[in-house]
């Protein structure tokens, strides 16, 4: 039985590779490239899952989509308990929270921000100033304050512990790595403004499994 990660460049599937490297699981990668103009996944991904989205994994006869579901499956199937504390413990409840929070609360804001940042360049040339003002207004009135609210919350969460679930690295940290990479690389929202989040990201990047995942999956290009 071969576990295959259907990997789209610059996508959520990078943290699936990260988790697999942390778990020491053997896997193969099938690569897919975004359309450089639309940034959408190729239609060939629909042959794996009807929605044609990444990440998707196939493990023998199983096909599993959605990042949180994949992460839960991997730690349940291949983990030894070290990356997934008991669900009824404080650390376990925090893991469950962050597995859902990353996609349910944080990533939608990141995606909306990305869309509006690209909107002016995609508009007809005479309308670009108008679209630029619209995008700037949305960011000032909504996206900026909401992103600050979320990231300040995460900064406080890390005030009393080094990792999101507690004293040890868990699947929650792997799940949170992608949106916080976006915040750091593209949004420039970390650094001195949020030193605990920046320190957390630096420690994630220093993990050997993270480096191996980047080597196999390719670097982020979020600029």
N, CA, C and O of each residue as an XYZ file, in Angstrom:
892
protein
N       0.850     -1.197      0.000
C       0.000      0.000      0.000
C       0.881      1.241      0.000
O       1.763      1.381      0.848
N       0.647      2.137     -0.945
C       1.459      3.339     -1.073
C       0.629      4.574     -0.758
O      -0.444      4.777     -1.324
N       1.131      5.380      0.136
C       0.480      6.639      0.459
C       0.973      7.696     -0.515
O       2.177      7.906     -0.655
N       0.043      8.359     -1.184
C       0.392      9.381     -2.182
C      -0.203     10.716     -1.759
O      -1.388     10.806     -1.438
N       0.623     11.743     -1.761
C       0.161     13.107     -1.535
C       0.032     13.789     -2.890
O       1.014     13.936     -3.618
N      -1.171     14.198     -3.218
C      -1.413     14.931     -4.458
C      -1.142     16.400     -4.151
O      -1.990     17.113     -3.614
N       0.054     16.824     -4.505
C       0.646     18.059     -3.998
C       0.576     19.180     -5.024
O       1.115     19.073     -6.126
N      -0.098     20.254     -4.641
C      -0.187     21.460     -5.462
C       0.833     22.468     -4.956
O       0.959     22.674     -3.749
N       1.556     23.092     -5.866
C       2.563     24.055     -5.446
C       1.916     25.229     -4.696
O       0.799     25.641     -5.008
N       2.638     25.756     -3.708
C       2.160     26.889     -2.901
C       0.758     26.640     -2.353
O      -0.153     27.438     -2.574
N       0.594     25.556     -1.656
C      -0.745     25.229     -1.182
C      -0.711     24.609      0.200
O       0.350     24.363      0.774
N      -1.898     24.367      0.714
C      -2.058     23.740      2.019
C      -1.402     22.368      2.096
O      -1.089     21.902      3.191
N      -1.191     21.726      0.985
C      -0.633     20.373      1.029
C       0.803     20.355      1.546
O       1.309     19.293      1.909
N       1.473     21.514      1.586
C       2.839     21.543      2.099
C       2.885     21.074      3.550
O       3.832     20.395      3.946
N       1.879     21.424      4.346
C       1.916     21.020      5.756
C       1.578     19.537      5.919
O       1.899     18.945      6.949
N       0.940     18.932      4.926
C       0.757     17.480      4.958
C       2.117     16.801      4.822
O       2.406     15.834      5.527
N       2.941     17.301      3.926
C       4.300     16.776      3.790
C       5.073     16.959      5.093
O       5.794     16.062      5.530
N       4.916     18.120      5.703
C       5.580     18.420      6.970
C       5.206     17.384      8.028
O       6.076     16.838      8.706
N       3.914     17.118      8.165
C       3.466     16.148      9.158
C       3.998     14.750      8.847
O       4.435     14.036      9.749
N       3.962     14.367      7.595
C       4.468     13.048      7.220
C       5.957     12.904      7.551
O       6.404     11.845      7.991
N       6.706     13.965      7.336
C       8.127     13.927      7.677
C       8.314     13.833      9.187
O       9.204     13.125      9.659
N       7.489     14.535      9.941
C       7.564     14.438     11.401
C       7.232     13.021     11.874
O       7.838     12.519     12.820
N       6.281     12.392     11.221
C       5.872     11.046     11.608
C       6.818      9.968     11.091
O       6.778      8.831     11.562
N       7.663     10.312     10.130
C       8.572      9.332      9.548
C       7.885      8.330      8.649
O       8.312      7.180      8.546
N       6.815      8.769      7.995
C       6.029      7.889      7.132
C       6.565      7.961      5.700
O       6.858      9.046      5.197
N       6.690      6.827      5.060
C       7.084      6.822      3.650
C       5.887      7.206      2.781
O       4.765      6.760      3.019
N       6.138      8.028      1.782
C       5.064      8.491      0.907
C       5.635      8.892     -0.439
O       6.838      9.102     -0.597
N       4.746      8.991     -1.389
C       5.114      9.495     -2.713
C       4.381     10.803     -2.962
O       3.343     11.075     -2.358
N       4.930     11.600     -3.849
C       4.314     12.876     -4.219
C       3.925     12.840     -5.688
O       4.730     12.479     -6.547
N       2.698     13.214     -5.964
C       2.277     13.477     -7.330
C       2.052     14.967     -7.437
O       1.217     15.522     -6.723
N       2.784     15.623     -8.321
C       2.802     17.078     -8.367
C       1.773     17.635     -9.345
O       1.492     17.062    -10.398
N       1.223     18.786     -8.941
C       0.300     19.549     -9.774
C       0.720     21.008     -9.698
O       1.150     21.486     -8.649
N       0.593     21.715    -10.820
C       1.001     23.111    -10.867
C      -0.203     24.021    -11.090
O      -1.087     23.720    -11.893
N      -0.220     25.123    -10.376
C      -1.277     26.107    -10.543
C      -1.194     26.782    -11.914
O      -0.113     26.913    -12.488
N      -2.345     27.205    -12.428
C      -2.353     28.071    -13.600
C      -1.722     29.401    -13.203
O      -2.203     30.033    -12.262
N      -0.669     29.852    -13.876
C       0.026     31.062    -13.439
C      -0.826     32.333    -13.499
O      -0.533     33.309    -12.809
N      -1.875     32.323    -14.320
C      -2.733     33.511    -14.411
C      -3.881     33.464    -13.402
O      -4.136     34.445    -12.703
N      -4.558     32.349    -13.328
C      -5.713     32.248    -12.435
C      -5.327     31.747    -11.047
O      -6.083     31.935    -10.095
N      -4.168     31.115    -10.917
C      -3.690     30.505     -9.681
C      -4.556     29.325     -9.237
O      -4.453     28.874     -8.096
N      -5.409     28.826    -10.135
C      -6.265     27.692     -9.811
C      -5.528     26.376    -10.064
O      -4.586     26.307    -10.853
N      -5.987     25.345     -9.374
C      -5.420     24.010     -9.575
C      -5.825     23.468    -10.941
O      -6.868     23.852    -11.468
N      -5.025     22.588    -11.519
C      -5.376     22.017    -12.822
C      -6.581     21.082    -12.722
O      -6.865     20.522    -11.663
N      -7.278     20.928    -13.837
C      -8.466     20.068    -13.872
C      -8.128     18.610    -13.574
O      -9.007     17.844    -13.180
N      -6.881     18.220    -13.752
C      -6.494     16.827    -13.523
C      -6.688     16.399    -12.066
O      -6.804     15.206    -11.784
N      -6.725     17.345    -11.154
C      -6.959     16.990     -9.752
C      -8.367     16.445     -9.534
O      -8.616     15.741     -8.556
N      -9.289     16.769    -10.441
C     -10.652     16.247    -10.308
C     -10.724     14.747    -10.560
O     -11.706     14.094    -10.208
N      -9.686     14.217    -11.164
C      -9.633     12.769    -11.332
C      -9.343     12.062    -10.006
O      -9.593     10.866     -9.859
N      -8.814     12.820     -9.050
C      -8.522     12.263     -7.729
C      -9.690     12.502     -6.782
O     -10.103     11.601     -6.053
N     -10.219     13.723     -6.799
C     -11.371     14.092     -5.960
C     -12.256     15.022     -6.776
O     -11.737     15.886     -7.482
N     -13.571     14.875     -6.702
C     -14.475     15.641     -7.580
C     -14.325     17.156     -7.487
O     -14.597     17.858     -8.461
N     -13.896     17.677     -6.331
C     -13.756     19.123     -6.199
C     -12.465     19.652     -6.813
O     -12.337     20.856     -7.037
N     -11.523     18.784     -7.082
C     -10.289     19.208     -7.722
C      -9.457     20.154     -6.888
O      -8.814     21.055     -7.428
N      -9.457     19.964     -5.572
C      -8.717     20.832     -4.668
C      -7.567     20.067     -4.024
O      -7.554     18.837     -3.988
N      -6.613     20.823     -3.521
C      -5.504     20.242     -2.783
C      -5.549     20.800     -1.358
O      -5.893     21.966     -1.169
N      -5.205     19.976     -0.343
C      -4.581     18.670     -0.453
C      -5.581     17.528     -0.582
O      -6.730     17.611     -0.150
N      -5.095     16.483     -1.185
C      -5.776     15.194     -1.235
C      -4.700     14.134     -1.060
O      -3.605     14.255     -1.609
N      -5.014     13.098     -0.295
C      -4.108     11.961     -0.233
C      -4.873     10.706     -0.643
O      -6.087     10.609     -0.467
N      -4.139      9.763     -1.186
C      -4.681      8.427     -1.401
C      -3.792      7.465     -0.637
O      -2.566      7.505     -0.741
N      -4.433      6.604      0.129
C      -3.713      5.622      0.932
C      -4.354      4.272      0.646
O      -5.346      3.898      1.271
N      -3.781      3.553     -0.296
C      -4.418      2.336     -0.761
C      -5.723      2.669     -1.457
O      -5.740      3.437     -2.418
N      -6.816      2.095     -0.976
C      -8.126      2.339     -1.583
C      -8.795      3.600     -1.052
O      -9.844      3.997     -1.559
N      -8.209      4.236     -0.042
C      -8.812      5.422      0.573
C      -8.402      6.693     -0.154
O      -7.247      6.845     -0.552
N      -9.348      7.601     -0.325
C      -9.066      8.953     -0.804
C      -9.592      9.914      0.251
O     -10.769      9.867      0.608
N      -8.721     10.785      0.749
C      -9.092     11.692      1.827
C      -8.745     13.112      1.412
O      -7.615     13.396      1.014
N      -9.724     13.999      1.507
C      -9.544     15.412      1.200
C      -9.779     16.238      2.461
O     -10.224     15.718      3.485
N      -9.474     17.528      2.373
C      -9.574     18.514      3.460
C      -8.401     18.334      4.427
O      -8.154     17.244      4.943
N      -7.693     19.435      4.652
C      -6.461     19.374      5.430
C      -6.683     18.796      6.822
O      -5.954     17.898      7.244
N      -7.690     19.306      7.542
C      -7.914     18.833      8.899
C      -8.203     17.347      8.948
O      -7.691     16.639      9.814
N      -9.018     16.874      8.027
C      -9.347     15.442      7.984
C      -8.109     14.617      7.673
O      -7.915     13.543      8.241
N      -7.273     15.117      6.775
C      -6.034     14.406      6.428
C      -5.097     14.345      7.634
O      -4.532     13.294      7.936
N      -4.938     15.473      8.316
C      -4.030     15.512      9.456
C      -4.502     14.566     10.558
O      -3.696     13.859     11.163
N      -5.821     14.556     10.819
C      -6.357     13.655     11.837
C      -6.148     12.188     11.435
O      -5.788     11.354     12.266
N      -6.373     11.893     10.175
C      -6.186     10.521      9.698
C      -4.734     10.081      9.854
O      -4.463      8.965     10.297
N      -3.808     10.956      9.493
C      -2.397     10.572      9.524
C      -1.912     10.309     10.942
O      -1.213      9.324     11.184
N      -2.278     11.185     11.890
C      -1.799     10.942     13.252
C      -2.503      9.744     13.878
O      -1.913      9.042     14.699
N      -3.768      9.500     13.498
C      -4.482      8.344     14.037
C      -3.944      7.037     13.465
O      -3.888      6.026     14.165
N      -3.548      7.058     12.190
C      -3.123      5.839     11.512
C      -1.637      5.555     11.689
O      -1.234      4.402     11.848
N      -0.818      6.614     11.660
C       0.626      6.418     11.645
C       1.344      7.003     12.860
O       2.538      6.769     13.045
N       0.627      7.757     13.684
C       1.274      8.361     14.844
C       1.413      7.392     16.002
O       0.727      6.372     16.067
N       2.316      7.731     16.916
C       2.516      6.917     18.114
C       1.953      7.604     19.347
O       2.239      7.199     20.474
N       1.158      8.636     19.138
C       0.577      9.380     20.248
C       1.335     10.635     20.615
O       0.806     11.488     21.327
N       2.563     10.765     20.146
C       3.368     11.918     20.559
C       2.902     13.218     19.932
O       3.059     14.282     20.530
N       2.335     13.153     18.746
C       1.887     14.374     18.069
C       0.398     14.632     18.242
O      -0.116     15.635     17.748
N      -0.307     13.731     18.944
C      -1.743     13.897     19.158
C      -2.062     13.481     20.586
O      -2.347     12.309     20.835
N      -2.018     14.424     21.534
C      -2.325     14.084     22.920
C      -3.740     13.537     23.061
O      -4.569     13.693     22.165
N      -4.001     12.905     24.174
C      -5.330     12.347     24.437
C      -6.399     13.426     24.271
O      -6.259     14.519     24.821
N      -7.461     13.136     23.524
C      -8.478     14.163     23.224
C      -9.108     14.802     24.454
O      -9.537     15.954     24.394
N      -9.173     14.067     25.585
C      -9.817     14.611     26.781
C      -8.844     15.355     27.691
O      -9.222     15.776     28.784
N      -7.589     15.524     27.251
C      -6.619     16.323     28.006
C      -6.668     17.770     27.540
O      -7.218     18.068     26.479
N      -6.092     18.670     28.335
C      -6.056     20.083     27.937
C      -5.332     20.250     26.609
O      -5.792     20.971     25.724
N      -4.194     19.575     26.478
C      -3.433     19.665     25.230
C      -4.227     19.085     24.072
O      -4.207     19.632     22.969
N      -4.935     17.970     24.315
C      -5.738     17.353     23.264
C      -6.868     18.245     22.803
O      -7.166     18.312     21.611
N      -7.502     18.933     23.745
C      -8.584     19.849     23.364
C      -8.040     21.032     22.568
O      -8.697     21.520     21.648
N      -6.847     21.489     22.919
C      -6.252     22.583     22.139
C      -5.890     22.114     20.725
O      -6.048     22.863     19.761
N      -5.410     20.884     20.606
C      -5.125     20.332     19.279
C      -6.388     20.332     18.433
O      -6.367     20.790     17.291
N      -7.486     19.824     18.980
C      -8.751     19.796     18.240
C      -9.155     21.201     17.815
O      -9.580     21.417     16.680
N      -9.022     22.152     18.732
C      -9.384     23.538     18.413
C      -8.576     24.057     17.227
O      -9.146     24.598     16.279
N      -7.268     23.899     17.271
C      -6.435     24.486     16.222
C      -6.553     23.748     14.894
O      -6.371     24.348     13.834
N      -6.855     22.457     14.940
C      -7.104     21.748     13.686
C      -8.278     22.357     12.936
O      -8.288     22.368     11.705
N      -9.271     22.866     13.666
C     -10.435     23.487     13.041
C     -10.239     24.998     12.848
O     -10.656     25.561     11.836
N      -9.608     25.635     13.817
C      -9.411     27.089     13.757
C      -8.610     27.515     12.529
O      -8.946     28.508     11.883
N      -7.560     26.773     12.206
C      -6.672     27.173     11.104
C      -7.439     27.366      9.811
O      -7.203     28.326      9.078
N      -8.365     26.447      9.530
C      -9.127     26.530      8.282
C     -10.437     27.296      8.444
O     -10.899     27.935      7.499
N     -11.036     27.238      9.630
C     -12.342     27.846      9.811
C     -12.307     29.336     10.073
O     -13.221     30.051      9.661
N     -11.266     29.831     10.753
C     -11.209     31.243     11.135
C     -10.092     32.008     10.441
O     -10.308     33.116      9.951
N      -8.891     31.419     10.397
C      -7.731     32.178      9.923
C      -7.562     32.165      8.410
O      -7.363     33.215      7.800
N      -7.639     30.989      7.800
C      -7.387     30.899      6.366
C      -8.376     31.679      5.504
O      -7.950     32.256      4.503
N      -9.685     31.735      5.831
C     -10.581     32.547      5.001
C     -10.139     34.006      4.906
O     -10.215     34.606      3.834
N      -9.680     34.578      6.016
C      -9.191     35.958      5.979
C      -7.955     36.083      5.102
O      -7.814     37.050      4.354
N      -7.059     35.104      5.194
C      -5.854     35.132      4.374
C      -6.209     35.065      2.883
O      -5.618     35.774      2.069
N      -7.161     34.223      2.537
C      -7.546     34.078      1.135
C      -8.241     35.327      0.608
O      -7.975     35.757     -0.514
N      -9.127     35.912      1.407
C      -9.796     37.146      0.975
C      -8.781     38.253      0.787
O      -8.860     39.028     -0.166
N      -7.821     38.323      1.705
C      -6.773     39.337      1.584
C      -5.957     39.140      0.314
O      -5.615     40.108     -0.366
N      -5.645     37.879     -0.007
C      -4.895     37.588     -1.228
C      -5.686     38.013     -2.464
O      -5.127     38.608     -3.385
N      -6.973     37.714     -2.486
C      -7.815     38.064     -3.631
C      -7.845     39.572     -3.844
O      -7.679     40.050     -4.966
N      -8.057     40.315     -2.767
C      -8.144     41.769     -2.904
C      -6.793     42.391     -3.241
O      -6.745     43.429     -3.902
N      -5.706     41.786     -2.805
C      -4.394     42.335     -3.149
C      -4.091     42.187     -4.637
O      -3.337     42.977     -5.204
N      -4.679     41.173     -5.265
C      -4.435     40.932     -6.683
C      -5.485     41.576     -7.582
O      -5.313     41.643     -8.799
N      -6.556     42.042     -6.986
C      -7.672     42.569     -7.761
C      -7.290     43.736     -8.669
O      -7.657     43.716     -9.844
N      -6.571     44.752     -8.187
C      -6.255     45.886     -9.073
C      -5.475     45.488    -10.325
O      -5.753     45.992    -11.413
N      -4.497     44.585    -10.179
C      -3.665     44.200    -11.324
C      -4.454     43.416    -12.359
O      -4.070     43.390    -13.528
N      -5.550     42.777    -11.959
C      -6.345     41.971    -12.879
C      -7.465     42.769    -13.536
O      -8.124     42.277    -14.453
N      -7.680     43.982    -13.078
C      -8.738     44.822    -13.645
C      -8.256     45.455    -14.956
O      -7.049     45.589    -15.160
N      -9.182     45.850    -15.854
C      -8.776     46.604    -17.044
C      -7.996     47.857    -16.638
O      -8.305     48.491    -15.630
N      -6.992     48.202    -17.426
C      -6.067     49.262    -17.033
C      -6.767     50.559    -16.609
O      -6.384     51.125    -15.586
N      -7.775     51.060    -17.342
C      -8.400     52.329    -16.932
C      -9.116     52.245    -15.582
O      -9.318     53.265    -14.923
N      -9.499     51.030    -15.171
C     -10.252     50.868    -13.927
C      -9.368     50.526    -12.730
O      -9.862     50.401    -11.609
N      -8.081     50.378    -12.961
C      -7.213     49.943    -11.871
C      -7.195     50.907    -10.687
O      -7.195     50.443     -9.547
N      -7.178     52.228    -10.898
C      -7.229     53.122     -9.736
C      -8.487     52.927     -8.896
O      -8.440     53.006     -7.669
N      -9.611     52.671     -9.564
C     -10.866     52.443     -8.833
C     -10.770     51.162     -8.014
O     -11.122     51.140     -6.835
N     -10.290     50.096     -8.647
C     -10.166     48.824     -7.939
C      -9.139     48.926     -6.821
O      -9.283     48.276     -5.786
N      -8.107     49.733     -7.020
C      -7.097     49.911     -5.975
C      -7.711     50.593     -4.749
O      -7.420     50.224     -3.612
N      -8.562     51.592     -4.996
C      -9.223     52.275     -3.878
C     -10.194     51.329     -3.160
O     -10.293     51.344     -1.933
N     -10.903     50.513     -3.935
C     -11.833     49.558     -3.331
C     -11.078     48.553     -2.460
O     -11.459     48.287     -1.320
N     -10.000     48.001     -3.022
C      -9.214     47.020     -2.275
C      -8.610     47.645     -1.025
O      -8.591     47.025      0.038
N      -8.118     48.872     -1.153
C      -7.548     49.558      0.004
C      -8.586     49.815      1.084
O      -8.299     49.705      2.276
N      -9.805     50.162      0.652
C     -10.873     50.406      1.613
C     -11.278     49.148      2.354
O     -11.496     49.175      3.566
N     -11.379     48.039      1.622
C     -11.739     46.767      2.258
C     -10.670     46.353      3.261
O     -10.975     45.875      4.354
N      -9.411     46.543      2.872
C      -8.333     46.175      3.787
C      -8.357     47.064      5.035
O      -8.192     46.568      6.150
N      -8.559     48.350      4.857
C      -8.530     49.270      6.002
C      -9.700     49.049      6.936
O      -9.541     49.052      8.156
N     -10.877     48.858      6.361
C     -12.089     48.775      7.178
C     -12.348     47.387      7.740
O     -12.939     47.255      8.812
N     -11.911     46.346      7.028
C     -12.274     44.989      7.458
C     -11.073     44.065      7.610
O     -10.812     43.566      8.705
N     -10.340     43.832      6.525
C      -9.312     42.797      6.549
C      -8.192     43.108      7.537
O      -7.789     42.243      8.314
N      -7.693     44.337      7.506
C      -6.605     44.701      8.419
C      -6.974     44.504      9.880
O      -6.244     43.834     10.611
N      -8.097     45.077     10.327
C      -8.489     44.887     11.726
C      -8.756     43.425     12.092
O      -8.395     42.982     13.182
N      -9.386     42.677     11.186
C      -9.687     41.280     11.491
C      -8.421     40.423     11.565
O      -8.301     39.563     12.438
N      -7.489     40.655     10.656
C      -6.229     39.917     10.712
C      -5.458     40.260     11.982
O      -4.874     39.383     12.619
N      -5.461     41.537     12.342
C      -4.783     41.938     13.582
C      -5.425     41.274     14.792
O      -4.727     40.823     15.700
N      -6.746     41.213     14.807
C      -7.458     40.554     15.905
C      -7.031     39.096     16.043
O      -6.747     38.626     17.144
N      -6.987     38.385     14.915
C      -6.633     36.965     14.934
C      -5.184     36.755     15.368
O      -4.902     35.898     16.205
N      -4.278     37.526     14.807
C      -2.858     37.326     15.097
C      -2.504     37.776     16.509
O      -1.637     37.181     17.149
N      -3.163     38.816     16.996
C      -2.942     39.219     18.387
C      -3.441     38.138     19.348
O      -2.830     37.889     20.387
N      -4.545     37.506     18.994
C      -5.043     36.382     19.782
C      -4.012     35.263     19.827
O      -3.750     34.708     20.895
N      -3.426     34.924     18.685
C      -2.429     33.860     18.638
C      -1.173     34.242     19.412
O      -0.548     33.395     20.049
N      -0.809     35.513     19.355
C       0.343     35.984     20.123
C       0.112     35.758     21.614
O       1.016     35.318     22.324
N      -1.079     36.052     22.083
C      -1.398     35.836     23.500
C      -1.443     34.342     23.833
O      -1.044     33.936     24.924
N      -1.928     33.528     22.892
C      -1.978     32.089     23.120
C      -0.591     31.506     23.374
O      -0.447     30.553     24.140
N       0.413     32.068     22.742
C       1.775     31.562     22.887
C       2.526     32.201     24.050
O       3.705     31.924     24.269
N       1.833     33.057     24.791
C       2.500     33.729     25.911
C       2.858     32.760     27.029
O       3.855     32.952     27.726
N       2.044     31.715     27.204
C       2.274     30.808     28.314
C       2.774     29.439     27.923
O       2.914     28.570     28.783
N       3.046     29.222     26.654
C       3.527     27.908     26.215
C       4.283     28.066     24.887
O       3.986     28.971     24.108
N       5.245     27.196     24.636
C       6.054     27.343     23.417
C       5.364     26.884     22.146
O       5.664     27.384     21.062
N       4.427     25.923     22.269
C       3.730     25.396     21.108
C       2.233     25.585     21.308
O       1.784     25.840     22.426
N       1.464     25.466     20.247
C       0.057     25.818     20.355
C      -0.728     24.926     21.312
O      -1.679     25.393     21.939
N      -0.356     23.670     21.436
C      -1.097     22.792     22.338
C      -0.471     22.709     23.724
O      -1.113     22.234     24.661
N       0.761     23.159     23.867
C       1.398     23.063     25.170
C       2.910     23.072     25.080
O       3.498     23.868     24.347
N       3.532     22.179     25.834
C       4.985     22.166     25.934
C       5.675     21.474     24.767
O       6.881     21.627     24.579
N       4.916     20.714     23.982
C       5.526     19.916     22.922
C       4.886     20.202     21.566
O       3.710     20.552     21.475
N       5.679     20.046     20.530
C       5.198     20.164     19.154
C       4.150     19.080     18.902
O       4.341     17.925     19.284
N       3.036     19.459     18.254
C       1.975     18.505     17.923
C       1.477     18.752     16.499
O       1.966     19.632     15.792
N       0.507     17.964     16.111
C      -0.127     18.144     14.810
C      -0.768     19.525     14.697
O      -0.932     20.035     13.589
N      -1.131     20.134     15.818
C      -1.690     21.491     15.774
C      -0.685     22.477     15.185
O      -1.066     23.370     14.429
N       0.575     22.324     15.521
C       1.603     23.227     14.995
C       1.824     23.000     13.506
O       2.039     23.950     12.753
N       1.771     21.748     13.086
C       1.863     21.476     11.646
C       0.688     22.107     10.913
O       0.858     22.675      9.834
N      -0.501     22.010     11.494
C      -1.694     22.584     10.865
C      -1.607     24.102     10.780
O      -2.027     24.695      9.786
N      -1.071     24.724     11.804
C      -1.000     26.186     11.843
C       0.149     26.743     11.008
O       0.203     27.950     10.771
N       1.058     25.899     10.563
C       2.256     26.403      9.889
C       1.946     27.152      8.609
O       2.598     28.154      8.315
N       0.963     26.692      7.833
C       0.703     27.333      6.539
C       0.148     28.744      6.679
O       0.707     29.658      6.073
N      -0.934     28.980      7.453
C      -1.423     30.354      7.556
C      -0.427     31.310      8.199
O      -0.380     32.487      7.844
N       0.368     30.813      9.142
C       1.327     31.717      9.774
C       2.503     31.989      8.853
O       3.084     33.073      8.909
N       2.869     31.036      8.005
C       3.853     31.326      6.956
C       3.332     32.437      6.045
O       4.079     33.349      5.689
N       2.071     32.364      5.672
C       1.498     33.416      4.828
C       1.570     34.764      5.537
O       1.954     35.770      4.939
N       1.198     34.776      6.817
C       1.250     36.023      7.581
C       2.654     36.596      7.621
O       2.838     37.812      7.578
N       3.650     35.714      7.703
C       5.024     36.178      7.781
C       5.623     36.542      6.440
O       6.302     37.562      6.318
N       5.377     35.712      5.423
C       6.024     35.923      4.125
C       5.315     36.964      3.274
O       5.954     37.852      2.710
N       3.986     36.857      3.181
C       3.268     37.748      2.264
C       2.678     38.966      2.972
O       2.751     40.082      2.458
N       2.103     38.752      4.135
C       1.451     39.850      4.834
C       2.420     40.713      5.635
O       2.109     41.859      5.960
N       3.592     40.168      5.953
C       4.580     40.892      6.764
C       3.963     41.352      8.087
O       4.126     42.504      8.488
N       3.260     40.450      8.752
C       2.507     40.802      9.951
C       3.138     40.264     11.230
O       2.539     40.368     12.300
N       4.332     39.694     11.137
C       4.960     39.141     12.325
C       6.135     40.020     12.746
O       5.955     41.219     12.959
N       7.320     39.457     12.868
C       8.483     40.248     13.236
C       8.365     40.839     14.629
O       7.842     40.205     15.545
N       8.858     42.063     14.776
C       8.870     42.724     16.085
C       7.473     42.981     16.615
O       7.281     43.074     17.828
N       6.488     43.098     15.725
C       5.123     43.372     16.168
C       4.534     42.208     16.951
O       3.717     42.414     17.849
N       4.937     41.003     16.624
C       4.404     39.801     17.286
C       5.560     38.820     17.491
O       5.683     37.830     16.769
N       6.402     39.107     18.481
C       7.643     38.329     18.641
C       7.420     36.870     18.997
O       8.213     36.018     18.595
N       6.368     36.556     19.739
C       6.141     35.151     20.097
C       5.739     34.335     18.880
O       6.194     33.203     18.717
N       4.893     34.894     18.025
C       4.538     34.210     16.780
C       5.757     34.067     15.880
O       5.955     33.022     15.260
N       6.570     35.109     15.808
C       7.773     35.039     14.980
C       8.729     33.981     15.508
O       9.320     33.223     14.738
N       8.878     33.935     16.832
C       9.753     32.921     17.430
C       9.229     31.523     17.161
O       9.999     30.609     16.868
N       7.902     31.357     17.264
C       7.298     30.056     16.966
C       7.595     29.658     15.522
O       7.982     28.518     15.263
N       7.419     30.580     14.589
C       7.654     30.282     13.180
C       9.125     29.958     12.930
O       9.437     29.060     12.148
N      10.021     30.677     13.582
C      11.451     30.399     13.428
C      11.778     28.982     13.909
O      12.579     28.285     13.286
N      11.161     28.558     15.014
C      11.419     27.220     15.530
C      10.803     26.143     14.639
O      11.371     25.061     14.493
N       9.650     26.431     14.046
C       9.056     25.502     13.083
C       9.987     25.331     11.886
O      10.260     24.212     11.453
N      10.467     26.446     11.361
C      11.348     26.400     10.196
C      12.661     25.683     10.487
O      13.292     25.144      9.578
N      13.074     25.676     11.759
C      14.338     25.037     12.136
C      14.210     23.528     12.308
O      15.221     22.843     12.463
N      13.007     23.001     12.284
C      12.830     21.566     12.475
C      13.309     20.811     11.229
O      12.982     21.200     10.109
N      14.066     19.757     11.414
C      14.554     18.985     10.257
C      13.431     18.492      9.351
O      13.591     18.465      8.130
N      12.297     18.103      9.933
C      11.177     17.615      9.121
C      10.643     18.709      8.219
O      10.209     18.436      7.100
N      10.671     19.937      8.690
C      10.194     21.059      7.885
C      11.113     21.268      6.681
O      10.652     21.488      5.561
N      12.404     21.196      6.932
C      13.364     21.354      5.835
C      13.206     20.234      4.811
O      13.271     20.479      3.606
N      12.999     19.011      5.285
C      12.815     17.895      4.351
C      11.539     18.070      3.533
O      11.517     17.760      2.342
N      10.474     18.568      4.171
C       9.218     18.787      3.452
C       9.380     19.848      2.375
O       8.841     19.705      1.277
N      10.115     20.908      2.678
C      10.363     21.940      1.674
C      11.207     21.406      0.522
O      10.988     21.751     -0.639
N      12.170     20.563      0.864
C      13.022     19.993     -0.178
C      12.203     19.122     -1.133
O      12.428     19.137     -2.343
N      11.269     18.377     -0.589
C      10.473     17.494     -1.428
C       9.317     18.222     -2.113
O       8.988     17.919     -3.260
N       8.700     19.182     -1.419
C       7.515     19.837     -1.960
C       7.781     21.133     -2.675
O       6.965     21.580     -3.481
N       8.921     21.750     -2.389
C       9.237     23.021     -3.014
C       8.974     24.183     -2.079
O       8.115     24.084     -1.203
N       9.688     25.276     -2.245
C       9.556     26.414     -1.339
C       8.253     27.174     -1.542
O       7.604     27.072     -2.582
N       7.894     27.932     -0.526
C       6.757     28.841     -0.669
C       7.166     30.034     -1.516
O       8.297     30.511     -1.434
N       6.245     30.503     -2.320
C       6.462     31.737     -3.084
C       5.228     32.586     -2.894
O       4.330     32.599     -3.735
N       5.190     33.302     -1.768
C       3.981     34.037     -1.379
C       4.085     35.526     -1.645
O       3.142     36.267     -1.365
N       5.197     35.976     -2.174
C       5.354     37.419     -2.360
C       4.479     37.960     -3.465
O       4.502     39.160     -3.740
